[in-house]
Amino acid sequence: MACSLTDPSRAPVAFGRRTVQQLFEELQQPEAGSRLRALASLCDLMHDPERIYHTVNGGFLEQLKVVFKDEDPSVRAKTCELLHMLTTHSIGRQALLSSSLLPPLYQLLDDSSSSCRRNAHQVLNRLTMLRAGANALLTLVPKLVLRLREEEDEEVQVLLLSTLSSCSRLDALPALASDGVSLLGHKLSHCSPDIRREAAAAMMALSVCEDGKRQVCEEAVLPVLVDLLQDKYIEIQANAAGVIMYTVISTTGKRQCLDLDVIPILLDLVSKDKEEEEEKERKKALVMYSLRALTALAEAPDGRRLLLEQLPLLVMRSEAADEDQDIRRAAQNAVRVVTWTP
């Protein structure tokens, strides 16, 4: 019925369609070691999409609710790892969202085991790949913001920020109501580039709505963002430029950014460099956001005056035959606004 056990950390696995069922039956064993071996074998099997299909359609997911509450932290962590493997495929994400496992999964965010917390956050982050997943987690946003304030593990912070970003792109209000702008503002200066990148991405999601723009201005976040425009990582620069792009739509945002002398920095970012094609693609978002920010700043008299002095640079990007079409259109729009007269 089963193959011989060659790896003591794995359970014997039956052949054929009974494989998944047999391993889930092993989860009912009283010995923690047996449950761990069964979970390890299940994790191995979930690399095969067909096994994920059997697990989901065989109704086995609900059986994990019991091991979520296992006394052994290793069992709880391995259970979350299994769910993470399941959610690598859309069918697994959809099945988890339709199950009753989300409430007990949320409780594991406060688990005493750091491995368990990390694995639980990986599952939640996977769920936000679906719009329905991000929507399901909106009620959890205040708890996620609180966890971000308390969590020290760098990898978990990155996962938390990424999840908050996905949820906030759908609806920024829960994070804004939870002091999200202030908390993210502190993360923008973190020594980890991954945390800076994800914090700036989440801040960009919050800055889309009017209340987000207001809080970005009130919390004195713009000086930090202007500094990030000169970060050595393009993704961080692009996310910072995105926040500025949204914030300068407001009058207060324009005034603060002009006081910070941001126009020369943005112009430097959109200057035509001799880059490799791969580098151009990575920089496209940065250039687009910077051009749109400059366009909004040109609506202010001081901004227009400064940009009129640098008009040849914008014209060059708007007319270059080899220019990316989206960038060329954004540059053309900037030129129109800068040269507009009543």
ROZA-103890 format. One record per residue (C-alpha): residue number from 0; x, y, z; chain. Coordinates in nm, 4 decimals. Layout:
residues N
<rec NUM <X Y Z> 'A'>,
...
end
This chain:
residues 342
<rec 0 <0.0000 0.0000 0.0000> 'A'>,
<rec 1 <0.2748 0.2455 0.0879> 'A'>,
<rec 2 <0.6311 0.3008 -0.0163> 'A'>,
<rec 3 <0.9105 0.2323 0.2272> 'A'>,
<rec 4 <1.0114 0.5201 0.4507> 'A'>,
<rec 5 <1.3494 0.6446 0.3287> 'A'>,
<rec 6 <1.3313 0.9884 0.4917> 'A'>,
<rec 7 <1.2492 0.9783 0.8633> 'A'>,
<rec 8 <1.1112 1.3330 0.8452> 'A'>,
<rec 9 <0.8424 1.2230 0.5935> 'A'>,
<rec 10 <0.5457 0.9897 0.6293> 'A'>,
<rec 11 <0.5066 0.6829 0.4044> 'A'>,
<rec 12 <0.2987 0.7801 0.1021> 'A'>,
<rec 13 <0.0347 0.5616 -0.0614> 'A'>,
<rec 14 <0.0153 0.5326 -0.4379> 'A'>,
<rec 15 <-0.2531 0.6821 -0.6600> 'A'>,
<rec 16 <-0.5515 0.8968 -0.5671> 'A'>,
<rec 17 <-0.5528 0.7750 -0.2067> 'A'>,
<rec 18 <-0.2241 0.9520 -0.1305> 'A'>,
<rec 19 <-0.3719 1.2798 -0.0069> 'A'>,
<rec 20 <-0.6481 1.1094 0.1902> 'A'>,
<rec 21 <-0.4005 0.8796 0.3648> 'A'>,
<rec 22 <-0.1798 1.1692 0.4759> 'A'>,
<rec 23 <-0.4731 1.3704 0.6075> 'A'>,
<rec 24 <-0.5749 1.0632 0.8077> 'A'>,
<rec 25 <-0.2244 1.0661 0.9576> 'A'>,
<rec 26 <-0.2956 1.4156 1.0947> 'A'>,
<rec 27 <-0.5347 1.2529 1.3424> 'A'>,
<rec 28 <-0.2505 1.0556 1.5044> 'A'>,
<rec 29 <-0.1836 1.1413 1.8723> 'A'>,
<rec 30 <0.1945 1.1662 1.8277> 'A'>,
<rec 31 <0.3188 1.5107 1.7174> 'A'>,
<rec 32 <0.5982 1.3412 1.5221> 'A'>,
<rec 33 <0.3461 1.1522 1.3069> 'A'>,
<rec 34 <0.1548 1.4706 1.2342> 'A'>,
<rec 35 <0.4738 1.6548 1.1417> 'A'>,
<rec 36 <0.5834 1.3794 0.9044> 'A'>,
<rec 37 <0.2402 1.3762 0.7385> 'A'>,
<rec 38 <0.2480 1.7545 0.6975> 'A'>,
<rec 39 <0.5998 1.7415 0.5515> 'A'>,
<rec 40 <0.4890 1.4831 0.2942> 'A'>,
<rec 41 <0.1812 1.6883 0.2096> 'A'>,
<rec 42 <0.3992 1.9951 0.1536> 'A'>,
<rec 43 <0.6116 1.7921 -0.0882> 'A'>,
<rec 44 <0.3028 1.6760 -0.2768> 'A'>,
<rec 45 <0.1657 2.0293 -0.3155> 'A'>,
<rec 46 <0.4347 2.1049 -0.5722> 'A'>,
<rec 47 <0.2089 1.9059 -0.8060> 'A'>,
<rec 48 <-0.1019 2.1052 -0.9149> 'A'>,
<rec 49 <-0.2965 1.7797 -0.9465> 'A'>,
<rec 50 <-0.2420 1.7090 -0.5748> 'A'>,
<rec 51 <-0.3662 2.0590 -0.4909> 'A'>,
<rec 52 <-0.6766 1.9842 -0.6968> 'A'>,
<rec 53 <-0.7343 1.6573 -0.5068> 'A'>,
<rec 54 <-0.6868 1.8311 -0.1716> 'A'>,
<rec 55 <-0.9305 2.1092 -0.2524> 'A'>,
<rec 56 <-1.1973 1.8986 -0.4186> 'A'>,
<rec 57 <-1.1650 1.6159 -0.1697> 'A'>,
<rec 58 <-1.2860 1.8444 0.1100> 'A'>,
<rec 59 <-0.9676 1.7992 0.3133> 'A'>,
<rec 60 <-0.8965 2.1660 0.3897> 'A'>,
<rec 61 <-1.1401 2.1863 0.6784> 'A'>,
<rec 62 <-0.9468 1.9130 0.8590> 'A'>,
<rec 63 <-0.6609 2.1589 0.9099> 'A'>,
<rec 64 <-0.8658 2.3563 1.1605> 'A'>,
<rec 65 <-0.7753 2.1055 1.4320> 'A'>,
<rec 66 <-0.3981 2.1185 1.3706> 'A'>,
<rec 67 <-0.4126 2.4989 1.3717> 'A'>,
<rec 68 <-0.4674 2.4616 1.7469> 'A'>,
<rec 69 <-0.2059 2.1920 1.7987> 'A'>,
<rec 70 <-0.0024 2.2242 2.1188> 'A'>,
<rec 71 <0.3209 2.1711 1.9246> 'A'>,
<rec 72 <0.4349 2.5009 1.7611> 'A'>,
<rec 73 <0.6189 2.3032 1.4930> 'A'>,
<rec 74 <0.2911 2.1437 1.3862> 'A'>,
<rec 75 <0.1180 2.4833 1.3701> 'A'>,
<rec 76 <0.4048 2.6308 1.1666> 'A'>,
<rec 77 <0.4090 2.3330 0.9266> 'A'>,
<rec 78 <0.0323 2.3610 0.8815> 'A'>,
<rec 79 <0.0751 2.7233 0.7718> 'A'>,
<rec 80 <0.3540 2.6146 0.5388> 'A'>,
<rec 81 <0.1159 2.3626 0.3831> 'A'>,
<rec 82 <-0.1415 2.6361 0.3277> 'A'>,
<rec 83 <0.1274 2.8531 0.1738> 'A'>,
<rec 84 <0.2049 2.5749 -0.0738> 'A'>,
<rec 85 <-0.1652 2.5369 -0.1519> 'A'>,
<rec 86 <-0.2054 2.9077 -0.2184> 'A'>,
<rec 87 <0.0697 2.9123 -0.4806> 'A'>,
<rec 88 <-0.2142 2.8233 -0.7200> 'A'>,
<rec 89 <-0.5341 3.0179 -0.7770> 'A'>,
<rec 90 <-0.7543 2.7173 -0.7006> 'A'>,
<rec 91 <-0.5919 2.6898 -0.3569> 'A'>,
<rec 92 <-0.6384 3.0611 -0.2851> 'A'>,
<rec 93 <-1.0033 3.0481 -0.3861> 'A'>,
<rec 94 <-1.0626 2.7363 -0.1778> 'A'>,
<rec 95 <-0.9065 2.8934 0.1320> 'A'>,
<rec 96 <-1.1185 3.2061 0.0914> 'A'>,
<rec 97 <-1.4305 2.9890 0.0711> 'A'>,
<rec 98 <-1.3359 2.7830 0.3768> 'A'>,
<rec 99 <-1.3826 2.8456 0.7485> 'A'>,
<rec 100 <-1.0058 2.8528 0.8067> 'A'>,
<rec 101 <-0.9507 3.2285 0.7902> 'A'>,
<rec 102 <-1.0523 3.3144 1.1515> 'A'>,
<rec 103 <-0.8181 3.0528 1.3073> 'A'>,
<rec 104 <-0.5472 3.1584 1.0616> 'A'>,
<rec 105 <-0.5815 3.5196 1.1784> 'A'>,
<rec 106 <-0.5256 3.4052 1.5375> 'A'>,
<rec 107 <-0.1869 3.2621 1.4409> 'A'>,
<rec 108 <-0.0603 3.6147 1.3682> 'A'>,
<rec 109 <-0.0137 3.6411 1.7457> 'A'>,
<rec 110 <0.1379 3.2945 1.7836> 'A'>,
<rec 111 <0.4334 3.2515 2.0175> 'A'>,
<rec 112 <0.6293 3.0817 1.7376> 'A'>,
<rec 113 <0.8044 3.3246 1.5011> 'A'>,
<rec 114 <0.8056 3.0560 1.2282> 'A'>,
<rec 115 <0.4320 3.0132 1.2629> 'A'>,
<rec 116 <0.3721 3.3888 1.2417> 'A'>,
<rec 117 <0.5956 3.4184 0.9361> 'A'>,
<rec 118 <0.4235 3.1308 0.7563> 'A'>,
<rec 119 <0.0792 3.2712 0.8408> 'A'>,
<rec 120 <0.1782 3.6077 0.6926> 'A'>,
<rec 121 <0.3015 3.4335 0.3780> 'A'>,
<rec 122 <-0.0424 3.2763 0.3357> 'A'>,
<rec 123 <-0.2231 3.6081 0.3833> 'A'>,
<rec 124 <0.0101 3.7778 0.1383> 'A'>,
<rec 125 <-0.0669 3.5093 -0.1194> 'A'>,
<rec 126 <-0.4398 3.5658 -0.0721> 'A'>,
<rec 127 <-0.4082 3.9322 -0.1676> 'A'>,
<rec 128 <-0.3077 3.8224 -0.5178> 'A'>,
<rec 129 <-0.6840 3.7879 -0.5668> 'A'>,
<rec 130 <-0.9059 4.0958 -0.5412> 'A'>,
<rec 131 <-1.1447 3.8866 -0.3322> 'A'>,
<rec 132 <-0.8539 3.8017 -0.1015> 'A'>,
<rec 133 <-0.7575 4.1657 -0.0473> 'A'>,
<rec 134 <-1.1238 4.2454 0.0146> 'A'>,
<rec 135 <-1.1541 3.9636 0.2698> 'A'>,
<rec 136 <-0.8537 4.0989 0.4622> 'A'>,
<rec 137 <-0.9770 4.4608 0.4843> 'A'>,
<rec 138 <-1.1325 4.3966 0.8255> 'A'>,
<rec 139 <-0.7934 4.2656 0.9396> 'A'>,
<rec 140 <-0.6038 4.5832 0.8407> 'A'>,
<rec 141 <-0.6159 4.7496 1.1878> 'A'>,
<rec 142 <-0.4659 4.4323 1.3375> 'A'>,
<rec 143 <-0.1985 4.4224 1.0652> 'A'>,
<rec 144 <-0.1039 4.7839 1.1353> 'A'>,
<rec 145 <-0.0748 4.6998 1.5061> 'A'>,
<rec 146 <0.1384 4.3958 1.4292> 'A'>,
<rec 147 <0.3652 4.6100 1.2128> 'A'>,
<rec 148 <0.4222 4.8389 1.5092> 'A'>,
<rec 149 <0.5233 4.5444 1.7302> 'A'>,
<rec 150 <0.6942 4.3034 1.4876> 'A'>,
<rec 151 <1.0757 4.3007 1.4816> 'A'>,
<rec 152 <1.1412 4.0240 1.2280> 'A'>,
<rec 153 <1.2444 4.1926 0.9005> 'A'>,
<rec 154 <1.0950 3.9280 0.6718> 'A'>,
<rec 155 <0.7601 3.9471 0.8490> 'A'>,
<rec 156 <0.7635 4.3273 0.8281> 'A'>,
<rec 157 <0.8136 4.3079 0.4519> 'A'>,
<rec 158 <0.5232 4.0621 0.4204> 'A'>,
<rec 159 <0.3039 4.2809 0.6405> 'A'>,
<rec 160 <0.3791 4.5923 0.4369> 'A'>,
<rec 161 <0.3131 4.4104 0.1104> 'A'>,
<rec 162 <-0.0217 4.2822 0.2393> 'A'>,
<rec 163 <-0.1182 4.6291 0.3660> 'A'>,
<rec 164 <-0.0260 4.7735 0.0282> 'A'>,
<rec 165 <-0.2501 4.5281 -0.1593> 'A'>,
<rec 166 <-0.5425 4.5876 0.0761> 'A'>,
<rec 167 <-0.4987 4.9656 0.0686> 'A'>,
<rec 168 <-0.5015 4.9760 -0.3096> 'A'>,
<rec 169 <-0.8528 4.8357 -0.2803> 'A'>,
<rec 170 <-0.9596 5.0602 0.0091> 'A'>,
<rec 171 <-0.7203 5.2948 0.1907> 'A'>,
<rec 172 <-0.9611 5.4013 0.4644> 'A'>,
<rec 173 <-0.8974 5.1149 0.7144> 'A'>,
<rec 174 <-0.5225 5.1839 0.7189> 'A'>,
<rec 175 <-0.5705 5.5618 0.7262> 'A'>,
<rec 176 <-0.8038 5.5250 1.0238> 'A'>,
<rec 177 <-0.5395 5.3141 1.2024> 'A'>,
<rec 178 <-0.2627 5.5785 1.1959> 'A'>,
<rec 179 <-0.1093 5.4036 0.8964> 'A'>,
<rec 180 <0.0561 5.7130 0.7454> 'A'>,
<rec 181 <0.2460 5.7945 1.0637> 'A'>,
<rec 182 <0.3637 5.4359 1.1094> 'A'>,
<rec 183 <0.4660 5.3940 0.7459> 'A'>,
<rec 184 <0.6468 5.7272 0.7633> 'A'>,
<rec 185 <0.8825 5.5820 1.0240> 'A'>,
<rec 186 <0.9420 5.2708 0.8116> 'A'>,
<rec 187 <1.0521 5.4870 0.5170> 'A'>,
<rec 188 <1.3823 5.5500 0.6958> 'A'>,
<rec 189 <1.4486 5.1854 0.7821> 'A'>,
<rec 190 <1.7964 5.0485 0.7122> 'A'>,
<rec 191 <1.6474 4.7595 0.5118> 'A'>,
<rec 192 <1.5879 4.8494 0.1435> 'A'>,
<rec 193 <1.3108 4.5878 0.1258> 'A'>,
<rec 194 <1.1237 4.7564 0.4105> 'A'>,
<rec 195 <1.1782 5.1021 0.2587> 'A'>,
<rec 196 <1.0487 4.9768 -0.0759> 'A'>,
<rec 197 <0.7355 4.8156 0.0647> 'A'>,
<rec 198 <0.6653 5.1050 0.3034> 'A'>,
<rec 199 <0.6816 5.3517 0.0138> 'A'>,
<rec 200 <0.4540 5.1263 -0.1947> 'A'>,
<rec 201 <0.1993 5.1129 0.0881> 'A'>,
<rec 202 <0.2262 5.4907 0.1343> 'A'>,
<rec 203 <0.1538 5.5373 -0.2351> 'A'>,
<rec 204 <-0.1658 5.3329 -0.1974> 'A'>,
<rec 205 <-0.2714 5.5513 0.0976> 'A'>,
<rec 206 <-0.1974 5.8770 -0.0853> 'A'>,
<rec 207 <-0.4477 5.8158 -0.3647> 'A'>,
<rec 208 <-0.7508 5.9405 -0.1713> 'A'>,
<rec 209 <-0.7973 6.2940 -0.0403> 'A'>,
<rec 210 <-0.7616 6.1992 0.3257> 'A'>,
<rec 211 <-0.4388 6.0191 0.2472> 'A'>,
<rec 212 <-0.2930 6.3261 0.0732> 'A'>,
<rec 213 <-0.3869 6.5391 0.3741> 'A'>,
<rec 214 <-0.2253 6.3008 0.6222> 'A'>,
<rec 215 <0.0936 6.2735 0.4155> 'A'>,
<rec 216 <0.1248 6.6520 0.4374> 'A'>,
<rec 217 <0.0308 6.6741 0.8060> 'A'>,
<rec 218 <0.2645 6.3947 0.9178> 'A'>,
<rec 219 <0.5697 6.5618 0.7590> 'A'>,
<rec 220 <0.6335 6.2600 0.5374> 'A'>,
<rec 221 <0.7250 6.4557 0.2244> 'A'>,
<rec 222 <1.0815 6.5482 0.3353> 'A'>,
<rec 223 <1.1598 6.1782 0.3819> 'A'>,
<rec 224 <1.0062 6.0944 0.0435> 'A'>,
<rec 225 <1.2119 6.3634 -0.1284> 'A'>,
<rec 226 <1.5242 6.2054 0.0219> 'A'>,
<rec 227 <1.4106 5.8659 -0.1084> 'A'>,
<rec 228 <1.4027 6.0057 -0.4616> 'A'>,
<rec 229 <1.7806 5.9804 -0.4406> 'A'>,
<rec 230 <1.7869 5.6286 -0.2925> 'A'>,
<rec 231 <2.0225 5.3918 -0.4747> 'A'>,
<rec 232 <1.7394 5.1467 -0.5508> 'A'>,
<rec 233 <1.5137 5.2357 -0.8449> 'A'>,
<rec 234 <1.2065 5.0620 -0.6991> 'A'>,
<rec 235 <1.2301 5.2759 -0.3845> 'A'>,
<rec 236 <1.2763 5.5914 -0.5925> 'A'>,
<rec 237 <0.9743 5.5004 -0.8064> 'A'>,
<rec 238 <0.7463 5.4357 -0.5085> 'A'>,
<rec 239 <0.8534 5.7621 -0.3440> 'A'>,
<rec 240 <0.7873 5.9475 -0.6715> 'A'>,
<rec 241 <0.4442 5.7820 -0.6834> 'A'>,
<rec 242 <0.3511 5.9199 -0.3418> 'A'>,
<rec 243 <0.4695 6.2663 -0.4433> 'A'>,
<rec 244 <0.2777 6.2383 -0.7720> 'A'>,
<rec 245 <-0.0484 6.1821 -0.5856> 'A'>,
<rec 246 <0.0203 6.4285 -0.3045> 'A'>,
<rec 247 <0.1045 6.7278 -0.5270> 'A'>,
<rec 248 <-0.2459 6.7131 -0.6699> 'A'>,
<rec 249 <-0.3459 6.8963 -0.3514> 'A'>,
<rec 250 <-0.2600 7.2626 -0.2958> 'A'>,
<rec 251 <-0.0860 7.1864 0.0326> 'A'>,
<rec 252 <0.1161 6.9108 -0.1305> 'A'>,
<rec 253 <0.2280 7.1450 -0.4090> 'A'>,
<rec 254 <0.3365 7.4121 -0.1616> 'A'>,
<rec 255 <0.5309 7.1724 0.0597> 'A'>,
<rec 256 <0.7083 7.0069 -0.2346> 'A'>,
<rec 257 <0.8026 7.3429 -0.3851> 'A'>,
<rec 258 <0.9405 7.4493 -0.0473> 'A'>,
<rec 259 <1.1468 7.1288 -0.0468> 'A'>,
<rec 260 <1.2880 7.2234 -0.3888> 'A'>,
<rec 261 <1.1784 6.8934 -0.5407> 'A'>,
<rec 262 <1.1609 7.0112 -0.9041> 'A'>,
<rec 263 <1.5381 6.9858 -0.9793> 'A'>,
<rec 264 <1.5427 6.6348 -0.8328> 'A'>,
<rec 265 <1.2441 6.5236 -1.0415> 'A'>,
<rec 266 <1.3960 6.6793 -1.3539> 'A'>,
<rec 267 <1.7158 6.4878 -1.2927> 'A'>,
<rec 268 <1.5157 6.1650 -1.2705> 'A'>,
<rec 269 <1.3467 6.2218 -1.6072> 'A'>,
<rec 270 <1.6652 6.3292 -1.7869> 'A'>,
<rec 271 <1.7537 6.1173 -2.0866> 'A'>,
<rec 272 <2.0220 5.8700 -1.9838> 'A'>,
<rec 273 <2.2039 5.6158 -2.1935> 'A'>,
<rec 274 <2.0682 5.3035 -2.0304> 'A'>,
<rec 275 <2.0495 4.9405 -2.1225> 'A'>,
<rec 276 <1.7053 4.8267 -2.2392> 'A'>,
<rec 277 <1.6479 4.6267 -1.9193> 'A'>,
<rec 278 <1.7342 4.9293 -1.7067> 'A'>,
<rec 279 <1.4964 5.1476 -1.9102> 'A'>,
<rec 280 <1.2101 4.9107 -1.8386> 'A'>,
<rec 281 <1.2833 4.9153 -1.4657> 'A'>,
<rec 282 <1.3018 5.2944 -1.4684> 'A'>,
<rec 283 <0.9819 5.3514 -1.6656> 'A'>,
<rec 284 <0.7567 5.3799 -1.3604> 'A'>,
<rec 285 <1.0000 5.6236 -1.1983> 'A'>,
<rec 286 <1.0058 5.8479 -1.5063> 'A'>,
<rec 287 <0.6271 5.8329 -1.5499> 'A'>,
<rec 288 <0.5569 5.9232 -1.1879> 'A'>,
<rec 289 <0.8148 6.2031 -1.1964> 'A'>,
<rec 290 <0.6684 6.3536 -1.5151> 'A'>,
<rec 291 <0.3176 6.3459 -1.3724> 'A'>,
<rec 292 <0.4405 6.5072 -1.0493> 'A'>,
<rec 293 <0.6107 6.7817 -1.2514> 'A'>,
<rec 294 <0.2901 6.8332 -1.4506> 'A'>,
<rec 295 <0.0927 6.8894 -1.1308> 'A'>,
<rec 296 <0.3611 7.1225 -0.9903> 'A'>,
<rec 297 <0.3438 7.3277 -1.3113> 'A'>,
<rec 298 <-0.0102 7.4261 -1.2121> 'A'>,
<rec 299 <0.1426 7.6470 -0.9415> 'A'>,
<rec 300 <0.2943 7.9785 -1.0607> 'A'>,
<rec 301 <0.6302 7.9135 -0.8912> 'A'>,
<rec 302 <0.6416 7.5648 -1.0341> 'A'>,
<rec 303 <0.5610 7.6845 -1.3856> 'A'>,
<rec 304 <0.8316 7.9522 -1.3653> 'A'>,
<rec 305 <1.0964 7.6966 -1.2672> 'A'>,
<rec 306 <0.9875 7.4481 -1.5311> 'A'>,
<rec 307 <0.9814 7.7051 -1.8089> 'A'>,
<rec 308 <1.3538 7.7444 -1.7497> 'A'>,
<rec 309 <1.4006 7.3690 -1.8042> 'A'>,
<rec 310 <1.1494 7.3323 -2.0874> 'A'>,
<rec 311 <1.4055 7.1942 -2.3413> 'A'>,
<rec 312 <1.4490 6.8803 -2.1287> 'A'>,
<rec 313 <1.0754 6.8093 -2.1276> 'A'>,
<rec 314 <1.0466 6.8872 -2.4989> 'A'>,
<rec 315 <1.3295 6.6450 -2.5728> 'A'>,
<rec 316 <1.1474 6.3598 -2.3959> 'A'>,
<rec 317 <0.8214 6.4527 -2.5673> 'A'>,
<rec 318 <0.9693 6.4474 -2.9200> 'A'>,
<rec 319 <1.2341 6.1711 -2.9131> 'A'>,
<rec 320 <1.1544 5.9176 -3.1838> 'A'>,
<rec 321 <1.2951 5.6267 -2.9846> 'A'>,
<rec 322 <1.1111 5.7245 -2.6650> 'A'>,
<rec 323 <0.8662 5.4920 -2.4933> 'A'>,
<rec 324 <0.5156 5.5854 -2.6078> 'A'>,
<rec 325 <0.3739 5.6239 -2.2552> 'A'>,
<rec 326 <0.6654 5.8397 -2.1441> 'A'>,
<rec 327 <0.6400 6.0518 -2.4594> 'A'>,
<rec 328 <0.2697 6.1183 -2.3947> 'A'>,
<rec 329 <0.3361 6.2066 -2.0306> 'A'>,
<rec 330 <0.6120 6.4462 -2.1362> 'A'>,
<rec 331 <0.3860 6.6041 -2.3997> 'A'>,
<rec 332 <0.1205 6.6631 -2.1351> 'A'>,
<rec 333 <0.3807 6.8218 -1.9069> 'A'>,
<rec 334 <0.4914 7.0562 -2.1870> 'A'>,
<rec 335 <0.1291 7.1582 -2.2523> 'A'>,
<rec 336 <0.0709 7.2464 -1.8870> 'A'>,
<rec 337 <0.4047 7.4284 -1.8454> 'A'>,
<rec 338 <0.3501 7.6408 -2.1592> 'A'>,
<rec 339 <-0.0209 7.7060 -2.0984> 'A'>,
<rec 340 <-0.1244 8.0721 -2.1006> 'A'>,
<rec 341 <-0.4643 8.2184 -2.0161> 'A'>,
end
